[in-house]
């Protein structure tokens, strides 16, 4: 049986270190068997992926940024939630915030980048309810931010 970490490697990723909060909040809270993961921005090896969809980024670039934000959600689950990815019972809800121009309408396609990574790594237990929301700006100029609720 292939583990979630092995599936993550098939995407070309290693699980990164969890990003430290940039303001006054904690990255993960737990209530019973639920983990609430604070918004994780599109940060990769080269820093924050910045830009606005419909202005400086296209849907493919936005989807790649969403994939990085989802990768950071998974890192928070492991490093600050104290849960092995294979021990996740189900990803319940994912909210994707997309920095975009007022006339951009393909937030759902950008969000697929994050959703596809989560489902690809976790299989059926990664299938989730989702909202994709366009916003004027995100912290540090990030293109995408993702928060999640996970059952363990």
C-alpha positions, 0 to 999 in steps of 0.5 A: 500500500502506498503511503500519503508521503509516497504519493506526495513524492509522486507529485514531486514534493517532500513535506515541507517544514510548517510555516510559522504564523505571520500574525497573532494566531496559531496555525492549527487548533484541535477540538475533539477529533477535528483539526482547524488549519489556519489559512496557508498561503502559496509559499514554495522553495522560492518564497511567496508566490505573488500575483493576482489572477486576471492581472499578472497570473493565468489559471494554470499559474494560479492552480500551481499556487493553490497546490503549494498552499495545499502542500502547506496545509498538509505540512501544518497537519503533520507538524503542528497538528501532530497527525500522520497524513495516513491517520487522517479520517477525512478532509471535511472542508477546504476554503480557497481564497484567490487574489484576483481582479473584479472581473475574474470568474475562474476561482473554482479552476484555480482552487482545483490545484489545491483540491487535486493535490489533497485528493491525490495524496489522501485518496477518497478521504481527501474528498472535501466540501469546498468554497472558492472565493475571490479577494482583492488581496492576500497577506504578503501579496500571496496569490492563493490562501487555503484553510481546512477542517480535517477529521482525525 
